[in-house]
Structure formats: C-alpha cells, structure tokens
Amino acid sequence: MSVVIRVEHLSKAYQLGQIGTGTLSRDLERWWITKVRGKEDPFLKIGEVNDRTLKSDNDVVLALNDISFEVNAGEVLGIIGRNGAGKSTLLKILSRTTSPTRGEVKIKGRIASLLEVGTGFHPDLTGRENIFLNGAIMGMAKQEITKKFDEIVAFAGVERYIDTPVKRYSSGMYVRLAFAVAAHLEPEILVVDEVLAVGDAEFQKKCFGKMDEVSKTEGRTVLLVSHQMGTIAQICTKALQLKNGTVSSYGHPSTVINNYLSGLQNEGSNKYFAEASKNQVYFQEVLTVDSEGQPKEEFSFKEKIFLKAKIKLNQKLSEFRVSVTLQNLYGNYVSTSVYDLTRVSSSTFEVLVGFPEGIIAPNSYYFRVAVFTSSIVYEVIENICQIQIIDTGSNLAQYEGQNYGSVILNTDWKISSN
C-alpha cells in the first residue's frame, strides 16, 4: 500500500496573550527574518508541554510536539484524545488551513476537509452555488460537479432548500450539505473533525457508512476525530491517540482505545468514593470485590464478580430502585440489573451485586450505577470501577488477543453431511 500522508517531527506552537515581541525594533526584526528571509521566528519560545491542566508563566504553548506517523491509501485513521490534546490542530495542519512551526507534512492527493460548521461555504451563496464553488476550489471541472450534483443533494436531504442562501440553514443542515459535498466530490483524502456531532443520529450513521464505503470500495483515505469509541472501533483500520500534543499510542483501534480509556481510569482511583452530599440519596462508595469481600480489579473468566456499593439516605423514602450496569470499553451496555428497595430503615446500607462466572468475555469493563424512582433520578455515575477479566478457561482461550464480543455462550453445534 502506498503512503499518502507522512508526518515527520511535526510541532505547532501558539503564542498566548499579546503576540508582539515588546519593541518595535524586534517586531521589525521578526518580520525581516520570517517574512523576507523565510527563516524560523527567533523570538518564539519552544519547549513546554501542552498540558491544559497546568498553569505556566510561559506565553507559548506547544499544541503539537514532535509527532510522526504515516497513513496508507485506503486506511481509515481514527484520532482520539482528551480536549486540548491537539487533535483539531493536527487536522488543520493536514488540511493546510494553518502551517506547522517545525517539522514536515507530505500529502499525496486532494484533500476535502470538514473541520467545523460552515467551513468552506460562503453564507450569502445558495446551497447549489456552494456545491459548485467547493468543487471548483478542489480543481474539478463544472461537468464533473454537475455529474455528482443530484447525488450530493439527495445524500444531504436538502432538496427543498438547495436554492436558499446557506446562512439561513440550521447547523444540522449546514453539516449535512458540507459532508455530502466533501464525500462525493472524489477527494483522495477526507478529513472529518467532531463536527458530525451536530447532526442527528440517523445522519451520523449515514455518514459513517459513507466513510466506510469510500475507503473499502474506492480506496480513499479517511481521517476522523471522534469521542465515540464505538465508531472508532467499528470503521477505523488504525487509531492514533494524542496526549498533551504528543503521540501516546498508534496502531490497531482496539489497542489504542484500551490504552486511552485505561489512562482515563488511572487518573483516579479504581474505587469510587464521594464526600457528603445534600442529595436525598447518593452513593458513598462503590468498588469491586471477590467472593471473600476483598477489593479486586482483575478476575479470571471462571470467577464470579461482585460490585459492592454503600448508599446514603439523607431522608426517609418509602421506595426507590438501584441499578447496576456493566459497560464495555466503548460505553455500550453489556447487562443491567435493577433491584426495588422498600421500607429501608437505616440511613446507610450496602448492596452487593454478583455477576455470574463463565459468561462475560475476557476484556476490560466499567460499571454504571444509578438510584432512582419512576419519576425521579437521584444519582447516576458512569464509567467507574474498571475491571479486567482474564481468559483462564473459556473455549476461546486458544485464540488469545482476539475480540469476541461481550459474552461467551455455551452454544449447541450440530453437523450433518449430505
């Protein structure tokens, strides 16, 4: 497979606050060196890590810091990371809407970018006129755009408003038309940021299906930034995790997603603990334990898993419900158990929920807990108490490293010959 994107030692620095050097003579010197001679800015301070949680006295931050990777033709690369990790900055550099401070980016082929609502559209032009404008910018002939026009409009679902200025479009309509244009005007590389989150669920599914189609059947390359881990795992062939402007993990999507989610979990304790709350009912403590009641985070496939929760009542309630949900790495629900509680006499009590052994597939999981009534939700806590189930006896143990879903069932097989 041919390499269509090669990023080598890429860095991007942004200056915070006042951009000037402080004196007119230095501003003129900067202009002469950078604009006339085409050399690096001598007054730009480089070297700090881009950690948005830390305060710094430096007025320059490295949004990207010495990153390198390659993308082959036909690959779908998912880019993940926390807010401020450098994802959007990377896409802007690849889309040539901003330039790098250091390093080199080599791109082979035309790029269509969808970075934010309204990118590349003129608000006073109609949807029809913007389609032809975008195609012309990409170097396409009018005949080529006309051939694709009906397909673009049908995909976007904006036939009724195609001759209306796009400044009157809703954000969802904007995204629909922008994605349809970017995907159908046959770029070799399609770059999509989190802007698809503006669209409805049905259109998002349609877009992800189109990305999958153009990569597999047409050999085009797709770069996608998303916080939906399930989407990254489903349609991406590779994934790249950015952390504080550097490459933290790069490779198979399931491996990169696991590293990312494990990192989020490791930032806090595996046991959930809350200080005193004014809520009518709340979780004081949640943790996973073994059959002896001892705290535990790793379980074998043939070992029962227990979740213990301490619940505090600030006032008497005649009845309420407690739910415990097992979530996989991508936030999907594996199983939910609900218990109705009535006439609880104590202000503090514990619940112990046991999950059966030999069913939940070896992998990493989280828990979601909630306390509620039919009309009131008192508290919901997501993605706590990560556990790891180790394969020590399933019938798939010989295929170590493969992902076989969330449950392993004892199925009946019958083979007959003709």
Secondary structure, 3 states (H helix, E strand, C coil): CCEEEEEEEEEEEEECCCCCCCCHHHHHHHHHHHHHCCCCCCCCCCCCCCCCCCCCCCCEEEEEEEEEEEEECCCEEEEECCCCCCHHHHHHHHCCCCCCCEEEEEECCCEEEECCCCCCCCCCCEHHHHHHHHHHHCCCCHHHHHHHHHHHHHHHCCHHHCCCEHHHCCHHHHHHHHHHHHHHCCCCEEEECHHHHHCCHHHHHHHHHHHHHHHHCCCCEEEEECCCHHHHHHHCCEEEEEECCEEEEEECHHHHHHHHHHHHHHCCCCCEECCCCCCCEEEEEEEEECCCCCECCEEECCCCEEEEEEEEECCCCCEEEEEEEEEECCCCEEEEEEEEEECCCCCEEEEEEEECCCCECCCEEEEEEEEECCCCEEEEEEEEEEEEEECCCCCCHHHCCCCCCCECCCCCCCCCCC
